């Protein structure tokens, strides 16, 4: 995934069974990075997905005191590399990133002075950001975002002093946020996923401890209910829906230690099951399903910020190194436009 490893060297081709990237056999010319788009294997299975993909994947933002860059990268499968996109207008850390209606949204976040309530929207066609989006009702960092039924939900976070259970819903037609039923638990750095018409909010930190608890929102009746908790507490983890299950990986535990452990939630039996550990510890990692593959992107291993990517094989329950981004994105997040 991409043309660089952590040191900037060319990466190996993925094994058949994850994704197919067929590179040109002529590496003597300037176009030796050209390749066909990433695709799934075509053999049918009970988990068959569409075989034609037009996904667009972006790594957005990232900010530290020493590196307030706000970089944005887009992965271009036709060239098998990451390319720089327009930067956010305001560099922020712990910003929430989500996709709705073919556009990216960045919500909240913080710098070395304060938390933010502002929202930016990115148009991939114009490669530009705009700030003509209604802000949240209050400044929040460590928010999680999820798109459901044509709306964008901003969930939890902290205001610089305390974790919050606030839930707001953005209507793009009205350009307005409206408050929804608050969560049962205060949560910052939680994970969110939409599955089976419900919004799941997973783990996080309530201001005192890292959580393993999970709650689910029903948009029809507007109520939250408790679900089975994760096998271990975690905050700042990656989260994605893949092959009908919710996967979470990485983050930090109740001892503030970075994790490589992963698990998945099966809605059929409403239980969490362990998944093979990632190769690297990754706090603030992004999990993303891109062209049918589950990827773990970036994060912090306790020593340094990572550019590397791992790909998960459901068939073998294994993770494998799968290339790298061009730049490090401290606290940045990935979003996929389908």
CORFEN-V392707 format. One record per helix or strand of 3 or more residues. SS is the DSSP state (a for helix, b for strand). FROM is the first residue (numbers start at 0). TO is the last residue. Records with the same first field share a line. If there is no record, write none. Layout:
SS = FROM-TO, FROM-TO
//
This chain:
b = 55-59, 71-75, 80-84, 95-99, 102-106, 118-122, 127-129, 143-147, 150-154, 166-170, 175-178, 190-194, 197-201, 213-217, 222-226, 237-241, 244-248, 261-265, 270-274, 285-289, 292-296, 307-312, 317-323, 332-336
//
